[in-house]
Amino acid sequence: MRTALIIPTRNAGPHLDRLLPALEQQTLQPDEFLVVDSSSHDDSVARLRAFGARVEVIEVSQFNHGGTRQWASQQVDAEVLIYLTQDAIPADPQALENLRAELLAEPDIGVAYGRQLPHPHAGLLASQARRFNYPAQGCTKRLADAAELGIKTCFSSDSFSAYRRSALDAIGGFPHDVIGSEDAYVAGKLILAGHAVRYAASACVQHSHDYRLMEEFRRYFDIGTFYGRERWIAETFGRASGEGMRYLRAEITALHAAGALWRLPEVLLRTALKLFGYKLGYHGQALPRPLKRQLSMFAAYWN
């Protein structure tokens, strides 16, 4: 079955020293390797082309998390579409092969997303976030699981994901204009169409972020904006009841285990900023566009 690897990039140079060797070592080599580059100012395009990728360069203003991925899917001829971000580094040579195998393990699986491990030098909180959201045990999620999982039923991540093209095309592909969370959007549509979402714990990448406080706020402003616009997701699957409190308890447990309870005020402030950012984005329809641009992590979206 033909497989395409698709990576959106923007000044990817700092990551390529690790990413390219990891891709070269993969036991599954894709039939097509497409990079969509948003007018990088570094040597990303030259290095990726030298590696063997087909690189299409677009203007920064053309990039959209959903629209660009949809456009990319139409530029390749493959039934399995693997999406990777430039800072997600395959953790072992079987990462791509295992992800595709888990996608194809059952005929109704429309998307599989891999396990994300912290980068080698990730901080305590970034590492804890990976452990909380990406456990060692995989699972398959269907509509019947919504009563138990709520909105987490359609949790997915395009940092490392594989789509069955026929299923993706059947639900209309990626949304063309979203501020982010296109992965949750597509996963939700796939589940409603009778497909399943697979968390492929056997397929691992190193991917984590040590967000500063205001970056955390801006990220959750964007997440709130998305869910405020796509209210059908919560209406269909329910909400992540108690998830925020479980996450906070897990962070405090991690602080205690690391002997770092002195960071508790930071964790509480970070949690408050996340909640405030989410609420502001969720109810932000009346906010002026210039203010949204200042509050958002994806400022170009508001142009």
N, C-alpha and C positions, 0 to 999 in steps of 0.2 A: 504494500500500500504506500503510495507516494506521500512523502512527508516534507513539509516546508518549515524552516525556522525563520521567524520574523522578529527583528529587534529594532525598536525605535531608539534613536540616539540623538544626543545633543552634547557636544564637547565631552565625549566618552573617554578621552585619553587616559585620565587617571585610573580607569578600570580595565583598560585593554591589556595591560601587562599580566593580569591574572585571568581575564576572561578568554582571551584568544588561546593560550595554552590549554585551558580547561576544555574549550570546544574542540580543539585538535585531538584531545585524548578520548573523546566520546566514542563509545562502541557503536552508537547509532549516528551515522553521518547523514544529514538531511539531503534529499534530492535537490532541494533549492534552499538557498540562504539569502534572504532579502533583508537589507537594512534600510530603514527610512530615516534619513538624517535631517534634522531641523537646522540646516545652515551652520554647522559647527565652525568655530573659529580656530580650533586646534587641528591636529593632523589625523583626526578620527577617520575621515573619509578615505584618505590615502592608505592608512594602515589596514582598514577593513577590506578595501579593494585588493590590496596586496595579499591579504589572507584568502581571498577567493569569493568574498561576498559580492552580490549585486547590490550596489548602493544607489538609492534614489534620493536626491536632495530636494527638500521642500523649504519654503519660507517658514520662519518661526511662526508667523501669523496664521499659517495654514494648519498648524498642529492642533489636534484635538484628541483626547484620550480614546474616545470612541470612533470618531470619524476617520482618524488616521489608521487605526487598526482595521477598520472596515475596508478602506481603500487598499491597504496592503494585502488583505485577503483576496482581493480581486486581481492582484498582479501576479499571483502564483497559481500553478496547476498541481494541486495536491489535495488529498482527502483528509489528511491530518495536518493541522496548523498548530505549530508550537510557538508560543509567544514568550519572549524573555525580555527583561529590562537590562540595560547596560551594566547595572550594578548588582545583578544577581549572578553569582558565580557558581557554576555546577560544582557540587561538593565531591563528586566521584565520577569515574568514567561511565557509569551506568545511568546517570541522571536522565538523559533524554530517552534512552531505551526504556527505562522503567516507567517514565511518564506516559509514553505512547502505549506500553503494554497495559497499564492500568486503565487508560482511556478505552482500549479495545477489549477489555476483559469481559464486559457485558454489553449486549447490543443496544441497550437503552441509554448508556452513558453518553451525554452530549459534551461534557467538559470535565477534564481532570486537572487539578491544580496541585503542585508539589509542596513538599515540606520546606519551610524556610528556617535555616539555622542562622545564628548570629555570625557576623563577620569575626575574624580572629581577635580583633582588638575592640570589639563592641563593649559599651559600658554596661553597667549592672541593669539599668532599666530597659535598655534596648534588648539585652539578652532575655530578660524576663518576658518581654512582649512576645518574642519568638516562641518561648516555651509555652506561653498561655494559649496562643492562637494556633500553634502548629505542633500538636502532640505527636508522640511516636506511633500511635495507633491510627491507621487509616480508617475511612468509613465512606459509605455511599449514602447520599441524601436524596430523598424523594418527597413528593408532596405530602405523603402520609406522616412524615417526620416533623411537619410544621407545628403540630400541637405540642411537641416536646422541645424542639429547637428554636421555634419562633423565627425571627429574622435571620438567625444564623443558618437557617436551612439553605439560603441562597448566598451564603458567604463563599467567595472564591477570590483568587488573586491572579491577575495577569502579569505579575512579576515573573511567574513561571507557570504556564498553563498550556494545555493542549485541547484543541477543539476538533470534534468530528465535523467536517465541513458541511456534510449533508444536513446535520441537525442545525448548525449555525445558520445556513442559508434558509432553512425552512421557517425560522422565526424572524427573518428579516435582517440578520446580521447584527453588528454592533450599532448602538445609537449614534447618530451623526453629530450630536451637539450636547455633550455632557461635560460638567466641570471635573469629573472623575468618577470612580466607582462604576465604570462601564462593565467591569467584571460581575458585580452583583446584579446589575440590570440584566445582562445576558443570562446569567445563571437562573435568575427568577423567571425569565421568559422560557428558558429551556424546560424548567420544572413544570411550568403551567402547560407546556406542550406535550407533557408525558415523558420527558427525558429525566435522567438522573445526573447529579453532580457528584463526582468522585474526588475525595481528598486522598491523594496518592502519597502516602507517607514514605514509600520506598524510593521516591524520586526527590532528591535533596539539592537545594542550592544554599549558598551563603548569601543572606540578604537581610540587612537590618539598618536602622537609622538611629543615630543619637541626636534626636531633635532638641533644639533649645526651646525654652519656654514659649516664646512667641511663635516659633515654627509649629509647635504643638497646637497652639490656639488657631493659627491659620489653616492648618490641616483639618481641624475639626469644623472650622467655619465652612470649608469646602464640602466636607462630608454632610453637614447639616443642610447646606444648599441643595445637594443632590437629593437627599431623602425628603426635603421639603417640596421638591418639584415632582418626585416620583413616589407619591404617597400610596400608590397602588401596592407597593412592596410591603409596607407595614400592614395595610388593609388586608392583603392576601395571606401573608405568612405570620402576622403578629409581630410583636416587638421583642427586643432582646431583654426580656424581663429579668431583672436582677443581674444582668451581665456586667454592668459597670461596677456594682458593688463586689461581685466576685473577682473582678480584675483588680480592684483596689486592695482587697484582702490578700490576693496573691502577691501583689507588689510589696505589701507590708511584710508578708512572710519571707519574701526574698531579701528584704532589707535586714530582717532579723537574722536570717541564716548567714548573711555576709558580714554581720557585725556593723551594719551601717544605719542603725535606727536614727542616727543624727540627721539623716536625709528625709525623715518623715515630713517635716514642714514643706520641703520641696515637692514631695509626692502629692501632698494635699493641695498645694497651689497648682500643680500641673493638672490634677484632676478637675479642680474648679475651672481652670482655663479651658480645658477640653469641653466641659459641660456648657460653659458660657459661649464658646465659639460655635458649638453645635446648635444651641438654641438660637443664637443670633442668625446663623445661616438658614436654619429651618424656617424661621419667621421673617426672613430678610427681604421679602418681596418689595417692601416700600423703601428700602434703603437706597440712597442715590448711588448710581453706578461708580462714580469716582471713589466713594467710600468703600464699596465692595472690592474695588481693585486694590485698595490699601489693606483690606482685611484678609484677602485671599492668598493662598500659596500659589495658585495658578492665575496670576494677575492678568496674563495675556487673554484669558478667557473673556474678561469683561471689556475687551476692546471691540 
